[in-house]
Amino acid sequence: MLYIFDLGNVVIDIDFSRVLGVWSNLSGVPLARLKKQFVMGEAFEQHERGDITDEAFAALICNELGIALSFEQFTTGWQAVFVGVRPEVIEIIHRLREQGHRVVILSNTNRLHCDYWPSQYPEIQQSVDKLYLSQDLGMRKPDPATYRAVLEQEGVDARDAVFFDDNADNIKGAQSVGLPSVHVTDPGVVPAYFA
């Protein structure tokens, strides 16, 4: 079997309000205003596909939010999203691989985060067979082509794989290519699936 795990809120806990909290502190703009204004829009998607640079992304977001931050300040906030690894999921991944299964990560992510989290959480990269990251693929979930690309590169039929993600749209995208999928709505879902 091929097991495909999303990263954020599946293998590692993330909390976007932490990002906005840091930006609010550094810019002096009230957190409530940032929360109301921030959207994961076109700039976000372009960045995750690798279509725009980190610096261009930072400038676009600062402009959208009306905050004046240096690139370093922006990055400090951006990396605050990571809370910590879910050790029980890492344990499951190890067990699956010991049983001879292949385990990969498929994540909508960006260069800034990829320059950061592997050094903070090396156990993730060490635990899986391969990382499929949106900015390397040049496409992102829920685009059906994204799932097809992973299945093709792995040489696996969709029926012989399972996909885990916390985003309902990403689950629908996976199901559209016949990929059995599990919606991870809380930290108990993955352990319960393998119990």
C-alpha positions as CSV (number, residue, x, y, z in Angstrom):
1,M,0.0,0.0,0.0
2,L,0.9,3.6,-0.5
3,Y,0.0,5.9,2.4
4,I,-0.1,9.6,1.5
5,F,-0.1,12.1,4.4
6,D,-0.7,15.8,4.3
7,L,1.7,17.7,6.6
8,G,-0.2,20.5,8.4
9,N,-2.7,19.3,11.1
10,V,-2.1,15.7,10.1
11,V,1.6,15.0,10.9
12,I,2.4,18.4,12.5
13,D,0.2,20.7,14.4
14,I,-0.1,24.2,12.9
15,D,-1.9,27.3,14.1
16,F,-2.3,30.2,11.8
17,S,-3.4,32.6,14.5
18,R,0.2,32.4,15.8
19,V,1.4,34.0,12.5
20,L,-1.0,36.9,12.8
21,G,-0.1,37.3,16.4
22,V,3.6,37.8,15.6
23,W,2.8,40.2,12.7
24,S,0.4,42.2,15.0
25,N,3.1,42.5,17.6
26,L,5.8,43.6,15.1
27,S,3.6,46.0,13.1
28,G,1.4,47.4,15.9
29,V,-1.7,46.6,13.8
30,P,-4.5,45.1,16.0
31,L,-4.7,41.3,15.8
32,A,-8.5,41.5,15.3
33,R,-8.0,43.6,12.2
34,L,-5.4,41.2,10.7
35,K,-7.7,38.2,11.4
36,K,-10.5,40.0,9.6
37,Q,-8.4,40.9,6.6
38,F,-6.2,37.9,6.1
39,V,-7.3,35.5,3.3
40,M,-5.5,32.6,1.7
41,G,-6.1,34.0,-1.8
42,E,-4.3,34.2,-5.1
43,A,-0.9,35.3,-3.7
44,F,-1.0,32.3,-1.3
45,E,-1.8,29.8,-4.1
46,Q,0.9,31.3,-6.4
47,H,3.5,31.0,-3.6
48,E,2.5,27.4,-2.9
49,R,2.9,26.6,-6.7
50,G,6.3,28.3,-6.7
51,D,5.1,30.9,-9.2
52,I,6.3,33.8,-7.1
53,T,9.3,34.4,-4.9
54,D,9.2,34.5,-1.1
55,E,10.0,38.2,-1.2
56,A,7.2,39.0,-3.7
57,F,4.8,36.9,-1.6
58,A,5.8,38.8,1.6
59,A,5.3,42.2,-0.2
60,L,1.9,41.2,-1.5
61,I,0.6,40.0,1.9
62,C,2.0,43.0,3.7
63,N,0.3,45.2,1.1
64,E,-3.0,43.3,1.4
65,L,-2.9,43.6,5.2
66,G,-1.6,47.2,5.3
67,I,1.3,46.2,7.5
68,A,4.9,47.5,7.2
69,L,7.3,44.6,8.0
70,S,10.8,43.8,6.9
71,F,11.2,40.5,5.0
72,E,12.9,39.1,8.2
73,Q,10.0,40.2,10.4
74,F,7.5,38.7,7.9
75,T,9.4,35.4,7.9
76,T,9.6,35.3,11.7
77,G,5.8,35.5,11.8
78,W,5.4,33.1,8.9
79,Q,7.4,30.4,10.7
80,A,5.4,30.8,13.9
81,V,2.6,28.6,12.3
82,F,4.3,25.4,13.5
83,V,3.3,24.1,16.9
84,G,4.9,20.7,17.0
85,V,4.9,17.2,15.5
86,R,2.2,14.6,16.3
87,P,4.4,11.8,17.8
88,E,1.7,9.2,17.5
89,V,1.5,9.8,13.7
90,I,5.3,9.5,13.3
91,E,5.1,6.2,15.2
92,I,2.3,5.0,12.9
93,I,4.5,6.0,9.8
94,H,7.4,4.0,11.2
95,R,5.2,1.0,11.8
96,L,3.7,1.1,8.2
97,R,7.2,1.2,6.7
98,E,8.3,-1.7,8.9
99,Q,5.4,-3.6,7.5
100,G,6.7,-2.9,3.9
101,H,4.3,-0.1,3.0
102,R,5.4,3.1,1.3
103,V,4.7,6.4,3.1
104,V,4.9,9.8,1.5
105,I,4.0,13.4,2.4
106,L,1.9,15.5,-0.1
107,S,1.8,19.1,1.1
108,N,0.7,22.4,-0.2
109,T,3.6,24.4,1.1
110,N,6.1,27.0,0.1
111,R,9.9,27.5,0.0
112,L,9.9,29.6,3.2
113,H,8.4,26.9,5.2
114,C,10.5,24.2,3.6
115,D,13.7,26.1,4.5
116,Y,12.5,26.0,8.1
117,W,10.6,23.0,9.2
118,P,13.0,20.2,8.2
119,S,15.6,21.6,10.6
120,Q,13.1,22.1,13.4
121,Y,11.4,18.7,12.9
122,P,14.0,16.3,11.3
123,E,12.0,13.3,12.4
124,I,9.4,14.0,9.6
125,Q,11.8,13.8,6.7
126,Q,13.6,10.8,8.3
127,S,10.3,8.9,8.8
128,V,8.9,9.0,5.2
129,D,10.0,7.6,1.9
130,K,9.5,10.8,-0.1
131,L,8.2,14.4,0.2
132,Y,5.9,15.7,-2.6
133,L,5.7,19.5,-2.1
134,S,3.4,21.8,-4.1
135,Q,6.2,24.3,-5.0
136,D,8.3,21.5,-6.4
137,L,5.4,19.9,-8.3
138,G,4.3,23.3,-9.7
139,M,0.7,22.5,-8.7
140,R,-1.3,22.2,-5.5
141,K,-4.2,20.3,-3.9
142,P,-7.1,20.1,-4.7
143,D,-6.1,20.1,-8.4
144,P,-6.7,16.4,-9.5
145,A,-3.4,16.6,-11.5
146,T,-1.5,16.8,-8.2
147,Y,-2.8,13.5,-6.9
148,R,-2.3,11.9,-10.4
149,A,1.3,13.1,-10.4
150,V,2.1,11.5,-7.1
151,L,0.4,8.2,-8.0
152,E,2.2,8.1,-11.3
153,Q,5.6,8.8,-9.8
154,E,5.0,6.2,-7.2
155,G,3.8,3.7,-9.8
156,V,0.7,2.9,-7.8
157,D,-3.0,2.6,-8.7
158,A,-5.3,4.9,-6.7
159,R,-7.1,1.8,-5.3
160,D,-3.8,0.8,-3.7
161,A,-3.3,4.0,-1.8
162,V,-4.9,6.0,1.0
163,F,-4.8,9.8,1.5
164,F,-5.0,11.7,4.8
165,D,-5.8,15.4,4.8
166,D,-7.4,18.0,7.1
167,N,-8.9,20.0,4.3
168,A,-12.4,19.0,2.9
169,D,-11.6,20.4,-0.6
170,N,-8.4,18.4,-0.7
171,I,-10.3,15.3,0.2
172,K,-12.8,15.9,-2.6
173,G,-10.0,16.5,-5.1
174,A,-8.4,13.2,-4.1
175,Q,-11.7,11.3,-4.3
176,S,-12.2,12.7,-7.8
177,V,-9.3,10.6,-9.1
178,G,-10.5,7.5,-7.2
179,L,-8.1,7.9,-4.3
180,P,-9.5,6.6,-1.0
181,S,-9.3,9.4,1.5
182,V,-9.6,10.1,5.2
183,H,-10.7,13.6,6.4
184,V,-8.5,14.3,9.5
185,T,-10.8,16.5,11.6
186,D,-8.8,16.1,14.8
187,P,-5.6,14.5,16.2
188,G,-7.5,11.2,17.0
189,V,-8.5,10.4,13.4
190,V,-5.2,8.9,12.2
191,P,-4.6,6.7,15.3
192,A,-8.2,5.5,15.2
193,Y,-7.9,4.6,11.5
194,F,-4.9,2.4,12.2
195,A,-6.2,1.0,15.6
